[in-house]
Amino acid sequence: MHNVTYGYRRICERRPCFFACGFILLNKDTYSVGFEDISLSGVGTITNRPLPINSYVTVALNTKKKGLILVDGKICWSKRVDRGWRSGIVFNKKLSFEPAVIA
């Protein structure tokens, strides 16, 4: 199971994310986001406005166990959903820890 490819876009399985909220930095602007799911290689977000595809961002994950974690990434996709805009962000490098242990 370690060599399984998850879908055609992901190499790591995404898991539900239990961070209440967070933010990303894009061109020195701060966007408030909700986190939907996370993996070693990326995160799914919900925002109230679309995020520009192929833009580089810094994701701020506010965790109980590790405090504030800043991770650089790139916006891969964005689409309209009932609650706003859902976007996928791939991290520039994989996380060095399992995201499920930091919530």
Backbone hydrogen bonds in HBPLUS format (Angstrom, degrees):
<---DONOR---> <-ACCEPTOR-->    atom                        ^
c    i                          cat <-CA-CA->   ^        H-A-AA   ^      H-
h    n   atom  resd res      DA  || num        DHA   H-A  angle D-A-AA Bond
n    s   type  num  typ     dist DA aas  dist angle  dist       angle   num
A0004-VAL N   A0001-MET O   3.39 MM   3  5.37 165.2  2.41 108.4 108.7     1
A0006-TYR N   A0010-ARG O   3.08 MM   4  5.18 122.6  2.42 136.1 147.6     2
A0010-ARG N   A0006-TYR O   3.26 MM   4  5.18 138.2  2.44 155.4 157.6     3
A0015-ARG N   A0038-ILE O   2.86 MM  23  5.49 165.7  1.88 146.2 147.4     4
A0038-ILE N   A0015-ARG O   2.90 MM  23  5.49 151.0  1.98 148.7 156.8     5
A0017-CYS N   A0036-GLU O   3.09 MM  19  5.44 153.9  2.16 128.3 123.8     6
A0022-GLY N   A0033-VAL O   2.99 MM  11  5.39 149.6  2.09 157.4 156.7     7
A0033-VAL N   A0022-GLY O   2.99 MM  11  5.39 172.4  1.99 131.0 132.4     8
A0060-ALA N   A0023-PHE O   2.92 MM  37  5.52 161.6  1.95 171.4 170.6     9
A0024-ILE N   A0031-TYR O   2.99 MM   7  5.35 148.6  2.09 143.7 153.7    10
A0031-TYR N   A0024-ILE O   2.95 MM   7  5.35 164.0  1.97 157.7 162.6    11
A0025-LEU N   A0058-THR O   2.85 MM  33  5.08 153.7  1.92 141.7 150.6    12
A0058-THR N   A0025-LEU O   3.08 MM  33  5.08 149.1  2.18 135.2 144.5    13
A0026-LEU N   A0029-ASP O   2.85 MM   3  5.17 163.6  1.88 152.2 157.3    14
A0029-ASP N   A0026-LEU O   2.85 MM   3  5.17 160.7  1.89 116.7 122.8    15
A0034-GLY N   A0046-ILE O   2.91 MM  12  4.99 157.7  1.96 144.0 151.1    16
A0046-ILE N   A0034-GLY O   2.77 MM  12  4.99 142.4  1.91 146.0 152.1    17
A0036-GLU N   A0044-GLY O   2.80 MM   8  5.25 167.1  1.82 142.2 146.1    18
A0044-GLY N   A0037-ASP O   2.84 MM   7  5.10 166.3  1.86 141.8 144.7    19
A0039-SER N   A0042-GLY O   2.83 MM   3  5.34 149.0  1.93 166.7 162.3    20
A0095-LEU N   A0040-LEU O   2.79 MM  55  4.96 159.3  1.83 141.0 146.9    21
A0091-PHE N   A0041-SER O   2.81 MM  50  5.35 161.3  1.84 129.5 135.9    22
A0043-VAL N   A0089-ILE O   2.86 MM  46  5.36 151.8  1.94 150.2 159.6    23
A0089-ILE N   A0043-VAL O   2.93 MM  46  5.36 165.0  1.95 161.2 165.9    24
A0045-THR N   A0087-SER O   2.85 MM  42  5.24 167.0  1.87 154.7 159.1    25
A0087-SER N   A0045-THR O   2.99 MM  42  5.24 155.1  2.05 134.4 141.2    26
A0047-THR N   A0085-TRP O   2.83 MM  38  5.14 154.7  1.89 144.1 152.7    27
A0085-TRP N   A0047-THR O   2.76 MM  38  5.14 156.0  1.81 154.8 158.0    28
A0055-SER N   A0052-PRO O   3.29 MM   3  5.84 141.4  2.45 137.4 135.4    29
A0054-ASN N   A0075-ILE O   2.76 MM  21  5.17 164.7  1.79 153.0 152.5    30
A0075-ILE N   A0055-SER O   2.94 MM  20  5.55 162.5  1.97 158.6 163.0    31
A0057-VAL N   A0073-GLY O   2.87 MM  16  5.42 162.1  1.90 140.7 146.5    32
A0073-GLY N   A0057-VAL O   2.88 MM  16  5.42 159.1  1.92 156.7 156.8    33
A0059-VAL N   A0071-VAL O   2.66 MM  12  5.08 171.2  1.67 158.0 154.9    34
A0071-VAL N   A0059-VAL O   2.83 MM  12  5.08 158.3  1.88 146.6 154.1    35
A0061-LEU N   A0069-ILE O   2.79 MM   8  5.06 168.6  1.81 156.8 157.4    36
A0069-ILE N   A0061-LEU O   2.83 MM   8  5.06 160.5  1.87 144.0 150.7    37
A0063-THR N   A0067-GLY O   2.90 MM   4  4.80 167.5  1.92 125.4 127.7    38
A0067-GLY N   A0063-THR O   3.17 MM   4  4.80 125.7  2.49 113.4 120.4    39
A0092-ASN N   A0072-ASP O   2.89 MM  20  5.80 167.2  1.90 138.5 138.2    40
A0074-LYS N   A0090-VAL O   2.84 MM  16  5.44 152.3  1.92 149.7 157.5    41
A0090-VAL N   A0074-LYS O   2.96 MM  16  5.44 154.7  2.02 159.9 155.7    42
A0076-CYS N   A0088-GLY O   2.76 MM  12  5.50 161.3  1.79 155.6 161.8    43
A0088-GLY N   A0077-TRP O   3.01 MM  11  5.37 153.7  2.08 136.6 142.0    44
A0079-LYS N   A0086-ARG O   2.81 MM   7  5.42 157.7  1.85 156.1 163.8    45
A0086-ARG N   A0079-LYS O   2.85 MM   7  5.42 161.3  1.88 171.2 166.3    46
A0081-VAL N   A0084-GLY O   2.91 MM   3  5.38 176.0  1.91 146.5 146.0    47
A0084-GLY N   A0081-VAL O   3.18 MM   3  5.38 166.4  2.20 112.8 116.9    48
A0101-VAL N   A0098-GLU O   3.08 MM   3  5.88 160.4  2.12 125.3 130.2    49
A0102-ILE N   A0099-PRO O   3.27 MM   3  5.67 168.9  2.28 114.7 118.0    50
